[in-house]
Amino acid sequence: MKTVLTNCTVIACTGELAKKDMTIVIDGNRIAEVSHSVHQQVIRKEGEVRVIDLDGSYVLPGLWNVHAHPFDLFPDFANRLMSESPIECAIRAGRNLIDALKVGVTAVRVAGERDFIDVAWKQAFQDGIFIGPRMFVCGQVIVCTGGHGWEWDNAVEIDGPYEMRKAVREQLKHGVDQIKIAVSDGTSDLLADEIESATQVAHQKGKSVCAHATGLGLKTAIKAGVDCIEHGCLMDDEAVQLMKDNNVFYDPTLVIIQDAEYLKELGLIGSSGCINPEACEEFATQHSACKEDFTRMYRTLKGRILIAQERRIPSDLASMHLESFRKALDAGVRITCGADVSPIGDYALLEIEHMVRAGMNEMQALIAATRTSAELCGVSDQLGTVEAGKLADLIVVRKNPLEAIGSLRKLKLVLRDGKLIEIE
Ligand SMILES: [Zn+2]
């Protein structure tokens, strides 16, 4: 089965400018051809050819969210996470992943999950039991005893290099793609020899290590050989230089730290710290194409405000994080798109918007959410750009995201592995 997407503008995310009046030929699950031409009529040769006139819409690579926790529920008012069985949790997590695909997130890296739910869903999608995003999974997060996140079901506590080796091998045994460690929240909780053990064992098997790290622990983690820093809220010039010199990826997860400030800027959080209903309604009206869109937008805004309240991120931490991001951007560190909070899809779109607010231009933010995120997962030869030979994970949006990044929400089509996904 061949699919021809014609009469479109291609934003390939290769670093090239957008190209108008293009045609993309998809053969099976791969892009066969990207050319400057417009098909005028349906061509039928041998087999079936489906021609879709996109009427000037924009074709991009599918989007990525490389820091997701499908099980997570935040805010968790009913305290569900404490009592939920792994099976109930797994069902909820699957819904979260499937919904992400419907908003254009065709690939997800799970940066820590309980009970290997991520491994199971990856397998289910690969086997075609359900249709979901492409997945890259880390299994459980490894922390030191009492370290960041120890109280969650998804963490394994270790002490010393030998326990670290054991824990990493345990994850690898379950079929993970990467290893996630939680180094620190400002000080160095995991010690250098423990981190080195993780990178040695993982690298020996060709797997990379990502580290939740800020402040001092971040430098320890880079020196011990980690491949990606998550959050990195407090980075000085030396830390940024270390990242650059060691070719370490930076996954800033801006939305979790920046959202409260942004919502305040938009006037959506009132002076009392609570939701400003009139402002939210006005915002939703302006940003919605239809009534369903309005309901969804209003609900999302309320959710974001509740999350912002529950997290209580201080303004000075938010500004330090923003400064860290800008330093990394100026230095040319490879920045990826991870959003940390669920729903995985909605928050990926928000993360892209936050990257633009934080100083990237639209093209840089799109490349972060496609090509660079695919590089982080070691598959940029197959995914992350619109080029002949690559797998056909694509999105089509009605308006130009290079003019207004929010246009990513005006989704027309999603293709995963060359197949059209039902998005309504
Ligand atoms: Zn996380």
Residues whose N, C-alpha, C, O or C-beta is under 5 A from the ligand:
A	BS01	ZN	A111 D340
